Amino acid sequence: MNLSTYFGIRQNLISLLQGILPSAEIVTVLDSVSVAIEWFRTNETPDIVFMDIHLADGSAFHIFESVKINCPVIFTTGYDEYALKAFKVNSIDYLLKPIREKDIKGALDKWELFQHKKDKEESGSDKNFLRLMESMNKKVQYKTHFLIPHKGTKLLPVTVESVLFFYIKDGIVKAMTQNGEKLIIPHSLDELTETLDPDAFFRVNRQYLISKKSINDVDLWFNGRLSINLIYPQEDKILVTKSQVTDFKKWFSGA
């Protein structure tokens, strides 16, 4: 996207907002991840944030890795593949470009509903805030089925529930099913990590995305790491790094 297009889209959004809510104050406009991180660290949290996913120096999702944003966020983008990731943070809506007046009004209606529900909750509770965000985002659905190319001209239906784990072998992503069948999956491991239920699957490392039912047992390993032994043994040593051990235990126990 060239700069003239970028600034044109930004100005269109500002114009729409000013037309719908003339009394609204646009506190600031931030063009990059680095500038946004610094601003959120040093300024009072606004009532709501409109955030383009693609900023000048990278993805807006990097902002949430560095600072905590405690207000609702409405994402704007030209692509729909980021929707699931958006709703894992404080998103209450996800607008696809070109953005129209009715899109903004619909998003603001959700914001008003959020404010109404928030007023009924006990103040100062992170759990209540997360529960509110979940209730606002019921339209988010994790992937439950695949249609996998099979024997040239056929598509094989496979349920996510039937998969024990996903892994990369020789650059190809495969799934191991409960009956021991190995299937080639036409998605990257990163895509699967984003679109599958995080309560059901855990990204152990760059090569493996595993379910709880795939685990046979776990060995204590050197330097505070864990070694996962799967029901169907693998040639690779499947290690959980020391920094991930706590998250892995919470995921497995459902805490």
C-alpha positions as CSV (number, residue, x, y, z in Angstrom):
1,M,0.0,0.0,0.0
2,N,1.5,3.4,-0.9
3,L,1.4,6.3,1.5
4,S,-1.3,8.3,-0.4
5,T,-3.6,5.3,-0.2
6,Y,-2.8,4.8,3.5
7,F,-3.4,8.4,4.5
8,G,-6.6,8.4,2.4
9,I,-8.0,5.4,4.2
10,R,-7.1,7.0,7.6
11,Q,-8.7,10.3,6.7
12,N,-11.9,8.5,5.5
13,L,-12.2,6.7,8.9
14,I,-11.7,10.0,10.7
15,S,-14.3,11.7,8.6
16,L,-16.8,8.9,9.2
17,L,-16.3,9.0,12.9
18,Q,-16.7,12.8,13.1
19,G,-19.9,12.5,11.0
20,I,-21.4,9.9,13.3
21,L,-20.1,11.2,16.6
22,P,-19.4,15.0,16.2
23,S,-18.7,15.3,19.9
24,A,-16.1,12.6,20.0
25,E,-12.5,13.6,20.6
26,I,-9.8,11.9,18.5
27,V,-7.0,11.9,21.1
28,T,-4.2,10.9,18.7
29,V,-3.3,9.1,15.5
30,L,-0.4,6.6,15.7
31,D,1.2,5.3,12.5
32,S,3.6,2.6,13.8
33,V,3.9,-0.2,16.3
34,S,6.9,1.5,18.1
35,V,5.1,4.8,18.5
36,A,1.9,3.1,19.6
37,I,3.7,1.1,22.3
38,E,5.4,4.2,23.7
39,W,2.1,6.2,23.6
40,F,0.1,3.5,25.5
41,R,2.9,3.3,28.1
42,T,2.8,7.0,28.9
43,N,-0.8,8.1,28.3
44,E,-4.1,7.5,29.9
45,T,-6.1,4.7,28.3
46,P,-8.8,6.1,25.8
47,D,-12.4,5.0,25.8
48,I,-12.0,3.0,22.6
49,V,-9.3,2.4,19.9
50,F,-9.6,2.0,16.2
51,M,-6.6,0.0,15.1
52,D,-5.4,-0.9,11.6
53,I,-3.7,-4.3,11.6
54,H,-1.0,-3.3,9.2
55,L,1.1,-0.4,10.5
56,A,4.2,1.2,9.1
57,D,6.7,-1.0,10.9
58,G,4.7,-4.3,11.3
59,S,1.6,-5.9,12.7
60,A,-0.5,-4.2,15.3
61,F,-0.7,-7.4,17.2
62,H,2.9,-6.7,18.4
63,I,1.6,-3.8,20.4
64,F,-0.3,-6.2,22.7
65,E,2.8,-8.2,23.3
66,S,4.5,-5.1,24.8
67,V,1.7,-3.2,26.6
68,K,-1.6,-3.9,28.2
69,I,-4.5,-2.1,26.5
70,N,-7.5,-2.1,28.9
71,C,-10.1,-0.7,26.5
72,P,-12.2,-2.1,23.6
73,V,-10.5,-2.2,20.2
74,I,-12.1,-2.1,16.8
75,F,-9.7,-3.5,14.2
76,T,-9.7,-2.4,10.5
77,T,-8.0,-4.3,7.7
78,G,-8.3,-5.3,4.1
79,Y,-8.0,-9.0,5.0
80,D,-10.3,-11.4,6.9
81,E,-7.7,-14.0,7.9
82,Y,-6.8,-12.1,11.1
83,A,-10.3,-12.1,12.6
84,L,-9.7,-15.0,15.0
85,K,-6.4,-13.4,16.2
86,A,-8.1,-10.1,16.7
87,F,-10.7,-11.5,19.0
88,K,-8.1,-13.0,21.2
89,V,-7.2,-9.5,22.3
90,N,-9.6,-6.8,23.3
91,S,-11.5,-6.6,20.0
92,I,-15.2,-6.0,19.9
93,D,-15.4,-5.8,16.1
94,Y,-13.4,-6.4,13.0
95,L,-14.1,-4.1,10.0
96,L,-13.0,-5.0,6.5
97,K,-12.0,-2.2,4.1
98,P,-13.5,-0.3,2.4
99,I,-15.2,0.8,5.6
100,R,-18.6,2.3,5.3
101,E,-20.7,4.4,7.6
102,K,-23.0,1.5,8.6
103,D,-19.9,-0.5,9.6
104,I,-18.8,2.2,12.0
105,K,-22.3,2.5,13.4
106,G,-22.5,-1.2,14.0
107,A,-19.2,-1.3,15.7
108,L,-20.2,1.7,17.9
109,D,-23.4,-0.1,18.8
110,K,-21.4,-3.0,20.1
111,W,-19.2,-0.6,22.1
112,E,-22.3,0.9,23.7
113,L,-23.5,-2.6,24.6
114,F,-20.1,-3.4,26.1
115,Q,-20.2,-0.2,28.2
116,H,-23.7,-1.1,29.4
117,K,-22.6,-4.6,30.5
118,K,-19.4,-3.3,32.0
119,D,-21.3,-0.9,34.2
120,K,-23.1,-4.0,35.7
121,E,-19.9,-5.8,36.5
122,E,-17.7,-5.3,39.6
123,S,-15.1,-2.8,38.9
124,G,-11.4,-3.6,38.8
125,S,-11.7,-7.3,37.9
126,D,-9.6,-8.6,35.0
127,K,-11.6,-11.8,35.0
128,N,-14.8,-9.8,34.6
129,F,-13.3,-7.8,31.8
130,L,-12.2,-11.0,30.0
131,R,-15.7,-12.5,30.5
132,L,-17.2,-9.5,28.9
133,M,-15.0,-9.7,25.9
134,E,-15.9,-13.3,25.5
135,S,-19.6,-12.6,25.6
136,M,-19.2,-9.8,23.0
137,N,-17.4,-12.1,20.6
138,K,-19.6,-15.2,20.4
139,K,-19.3,-15.1,16.6
140,V,-15.7,-16.3,16.9
141,Q,-15.6,-20.0,15.9
142,Y,-12.6,-22.3,16.0
143,K,-11.9,-24.7,13.2
144,T,-13.7,-28.0,13.7
145,H,-13.3,-29.8,10.3
146,F,-10.9,-30.0,7.4
147,L,-11.4,-31.0,3.7
148,I,-8.1,-32.5,2.8
149,P,-7.0,-33.3,-0.8
150,H,-7.0,-37.1,-1.1
151,K,-6.1,-39.4,-4.0
152,G,-6.0,-36.8,-6.7
153,T,-9.6,-35.8,-7.3
154,K,-11.2,-36.4,-3.9
155,L,-11.5,-34.2,-0.7
156,L,-11.4,-36.2,2.5
157,P,-13.4,-34.8,5.4
158,V,-11.5,-34.9,8.7
159,T,-12.7,-33.7,12.1
160,V,-10.3,-31.7,14.3
161,E,-11.5,-33.9,17.2
162,S,-10.0,-37.0,15.5
163,V,-6.5,-35.5,15.3
164,L,-4.0,-36.2,18.1
165,F,-1.3,-33.8,17.0
166,F,0.0,-31.8,14.0
167,Y,3.7,-31.7,13.1
168,I,6.1,-30.6,10.4
169,K,8.2,-33.2,8.7
170,D,10.5,-32.4,5.8
171,G,8.8,-29.0,5.4
172,I,5.3,-30.6,5.2
173,V,2.6,-30.2,7.8
174,K,0.9,-33.5,8.8
175,A,-1.8,-34.6,11.2
176,M,-1.7,-37.8,13.2
177,T,-5.2,-39.1,13.8
178,Q,-6.4,-41.3,16.6
179,N,-6.2,-44.5,14.4
180,G,-2.6,-43.7,13.5
181,E,-3.2,-42.3,10.0
182,K,-0.9,-39.6,8.8
183,L,-2.6,-36.9,6.7
184,I,-1.0,-34.0,4.8
185,I,-2.7,-30.7,6.0
186,P,-2.8,-27.8,3.5
187,H,-2.2,-25.2,6.3
188,S,0.9,-24.0,8.0
189,L,1.5,-24.8,11.7
190,D,1.2,-21.0,12.4
191,E,-2.3,-21.0,10.8
192,L,-3.4,-24.0,12.7
193,T,-2.2,-22.5,16.0
194,E,-4.3,-19.4,15.3
195,T,-7.5,-21.2,14.1
196,L,-7.7,-24.2,16.5
197,D,-9.1,-24.0,20.0
198,P,-6.2,-23.1,22.3
199,D,-7.8,-25.2,25.1
200,A,-7.5,-28.3,22.9
201,F,-4.1,-27.8,21.3
202,F,-0.8,-26.4,22.6
203,R,2.1,-25.3,20.4
204,V,5.0,-27.1,22.2
205,N,7.7,-25.9,19.8
206,R,8.1,-24.9,16.1
207,Q,7.5,-28.5,14.9
208,Y,4.6,-29.8,17.1
209,L,1.1,-28.7,18.0
210,I,-0.3,-31.3,20.3
211,S,-3.6,-32.2,22.0
212,K,-3.9,-33.5,25.6
213,K,-5.1,-36.9,24.4
214,S,-1.9,-37.3,22.4
215,I,0.3,-37.4,25.4
216,N,1.4,-40.7,26.8
217,D,3.6,-39.3,29.6
218,V,6.1,-36.5,30.4
219,D,9.7,-36.7,31.4
220,L,11.5,-34.1,33.5
221,W,14.4,-32.9,31.4
222,F,17.6,-30.9,31.8
223,N,17.6,-27.2,32.7
224,G,13.9,-27.2,33.9
225,R,12.5,-28.4,30.6
226,L,10.0,-31.2,29.9
227,S,10.1,-33.9,27.3
228,I,6.8,-35.0,25.9
229,N,6.2,-38.7,25.0
230,L,3.3,-39.1,22.6
231,I,1.0,-42.0,22.2
232,Y,2.5,-42.5,18.8
233,P,6.3,-42.2,19.5
234,Q,8.2,-39.8,17.3
235,E,11.8,-39.7,16.2
236,D,12.2,-36.1,17.4
237,K,12.7,-35.2,21.0
238,I,9.6,-33.1,21.8
239,L,10.8,-30.6,24.4
240,V,8.9,-27.9,26.3
241,T,11.3,-25.0,27.0
242,K,11.7,-23.8,30.5
243,S,9.9,-20.5,29.7
244,Q,6.9,-22.5,28.5
245,V,6.6,-25.1,31.2
246,T,4.2,-23.1,33.4
247,D,1.9,-22.3,30.4
248,F,2.0,-26.0,29.4
249,K,1.0,-27.1,32.9
250,K,-1.8,-24.6,33.1
251,W,-3.0,-25.6,29.6
252,F,-3.0,-29.3,30.5
253,S,-4.8,-28.9,33.8
254,G,-7.3,-26.4,32.4
255,A,-6.3,-23.7,34.9
